[in-house]
């Protein structure tokens, strides 16, 4: 009678280790892909005006905001008029329409309370004006996020 190739204890352990390694690598890949998909929705750029590096910085900023403060960041660059999406009370939304020279910032209530009224007023009504007029809205967006971070860190 012929013995099966899988009867040896060493071969069985080796086979189990191979399956465990494949399962682990599959899980890690799934985790990486899921993370990328989840953070792709943070920045929607209809005009393709943000560079890959800028989008990556925004995604990292969003990840920190979520883990440190529980705030969800949502940024959308519109081709035409701004149409704010439905957002939760934990969402910070920034919408920019370079073509229309419009912008909007919607602060979640808790985050709004963390800042002074002057700071919120500045960001909502003044910050982007010069950047949009000079067609440097990307720079204005990055500066806006930096200002938010600096004020949160105080």
C-alpha positions as CSV (number, residue, x, y, z in Angstrom):
1,X,0.0,0.0,0.0
2,X,1.2,3.4,-1.0
3,X,1.5,6.2,1.6
4,X,0.1,9.6,1.0
5,X,2.5,12.5,0.6
6,X,0.6,14.4,3.3
7,X,0.9,11.8,6.0
8,X,4.3,13.0,7.2
9,X,3.9,15.3,10.2
10,X,6.5,17.7,8.9
11,X,4.8,18.0,5.6
12,X,1.4,18.6,7.3
13,X,2.9,21.4,9.4
14,X,4.6,22.9,6.4
15,X,1.3,22.8,4.5
16,X,-0.5,24.5,7.4
17,X,2.2,27.2,7.5
18,X,1.8,27.9,3.8
19,X,-1.9,28.3,4.1
20,X,-1.5,30.5,7.2
21,X,1.0,32.7,5.3
22,X,-1.2,33.0,2.3
23,X,-4.2,33.9,4.5
24,X,-2.1,36.5,6.3
25,X,-0.9,38.1,3.1
26,X,-4.4,38.2,1.7
27,X,-5.7,39.9,4.8
28,X,-2.9,42.5,4.8
29,X,-3.6,43.3,1.1
30,X,-7.3,43.6,1.7
31,X,-6.6,45.9,4.6
32,X,-4.3,48.1,2.4
33,X,-6.8,48.3,-0.4
34,X,-9.8,49.0,1.9
35,X,-7.8,51.9,3.5
36,X,-7.0,53.4,0.1
37,X,-10.6,53.2,-1.0
38,X,-11.9,54.7,2.2
39,X,-9.5,57.6,2.0
40,X,-10.0,58.2,-1.7
41,X,-13.5,59.5,-0.9
42,X,-12.0,62.2,1.3
43,X,-10.9,64.3,-1.7
44,X,-13.1,64.6,-4.8
45,X,-11.4,66.7,-7.4
46,X,-13.7,67.2,-10.4
47,X,-11.2,69.7,-12.0
48,X,-8.1,67.6,-11.4
49,X,-6.3,70.6,-10.0
50,X,-4.7,68.8,-7.0
51,X,-1.5,67.0,-7.4
52,X,-1.0,63.4,-6.2
53,X,1.2,64.7,-3.4
54,X,-1.4,67.3,-2.3
55,X,-4.1,64.6,-2.2
56,X,-1.8,62.3,-0.1
57,X,-1.1,65.1,2.4
58,X,-4.9,65.8,2.7
59,X,-5.5,62.0,3.2
60,X,-2.9,61.9,6.0
61,X,-4.4,65.0,7.6
62,X,-7.8,63.4,7.4
63,X,-6.5,60.3,9.0
64,X,-5.0,62.2,11.9
65,X,-8.2,64.3,12.3
66,X,-10.2,61.1,12.5
67,X,-8.0,59.3,14.9
68,X,-7.1,62.3,17.2
69,X,-10.4,64.3,17.2
70,X,-13.1,62.0,15.7
71,X,-13.6,64.6,12.9
72,X,-14.3,63.4,9.3
73,X,-12.8,65.6,6.6
74,X,-14.5,65.9,3.3
75,X,-13.1,68.1,0.5
76,X,-14.7,68.5,-2.9
77,X,-13.5,70.6,-5.8
78,X,-16.4,71.4,-8.2
79,X,-16.4,72.1,-11.9
80,X,-19.4,74.3,-11.5
81,X,-21.6,75.5,-8.6
82,X,-21.0,74.1,-5.1
83,X,-23.6,71.7,-3.9
84,X,-22.7,70.6,-0.4
85,X,-23.4,67.0,0.3
86,X,-25.3,65.6,3.3
87,X,-22.8,65.5,6.1
88,X,-22.8,64.3,9.7
89,X,-22.3,66.4,12.8
90,X,-18.7,65.2,12.8
91,X,-17.8,66.2,9.3
92,X,-15.7,69.2,8.3
93,X,-16.6,70.0,4.7
94,X,-14.6,72.2,2.4
95,X,-16.0,72.9,-1.1
96,X,-14.3,75.0,-3.7
97,X,-15.4,76.0,-7.2
98,X,-12.4,77.6,-8.9
99,X,-14.4,78.4,-12.1
100,X,-17.1,80.2,-10.1
101,X,-14.7,81.6,-7.6
102,X,-16.8,80.2,-4.8
103,X,-16.0,78.3,-1.6
104,X,-17.7,77.0,1.5
105,X,-16.5,75.6,4.8
106,X,-18.9,73.8,7.0
107,X,-17.6,73.2,10.5
108,X,-19.0,70.5,12.7
109,X,-20.5,71.9,15.9
110,X,-17.8,70.5,18.3
111,X,-15.0,71.7,16.1
112,X,-16.6,75.1,15.7
113,X,-16.7,75.5,19.5
114,X,-13.0,74.6,19.7
115,X,-12.1,77.7,17.7
116,X,-12.6,81.4,18.3
117,X,-15.4,83.1,16.5
118,X,-12.8,85.3,14.7
119,X,-10.9,82.3,13.4
120,X,-14.1,80.6,12.1
121,X,-15.3,83.9,10.5
122,X,-11.9,84.3,8.9
123,X,-11.8,80.9,7.3
124,X,-15.5,81.0,6.2
125,X,-15.5,84.5,4.8
126,X,-12.0,85.8,4.0
127,X,-9.3,83.1,3.8
128,X,-9.9,81.8,0.3
129,X,-10.7,85.1,-1.4
130,X,-7.2,86.1,-2.5
131,X,-6.1,82.6,-3.3
132,X,-9.1,82.1,-5.6
133,X,-8.7,85.4,-7.3
134,X,-5.0,84.5,-8.1
135,X,-6.1,81.0,-9.1
136,X,-4.0,79.6,-6.3
137,X,-6.8,77.8,-4.6
138,X,-4.7,74.7,-4.0
139,X,-2.3,76.8,-1.9
140,X,-5.2,78.3,-0.1
141,X,-6.6,74.8,0.7
142,X,-3.3,73.6,2.0
143,X,-2.9,76.7,4.1
144,X,-6.5,76.4,5.4
145,X,-5.7,72.8,6.6
146,X,-2.5,74.0,8.2
147,X,-4.4,76.8,10.1
148,X,-7.0,74.4,11.3
149,X,-4.2,72.0,12.6
150,X,-2.3,74.8,14.3
151,X,-5.5,76.1,16.0
152,X,-6.4,72.6,17.1
153,X,-3.0,72.0,18.5
154,X,-3.2,75.1,20.8
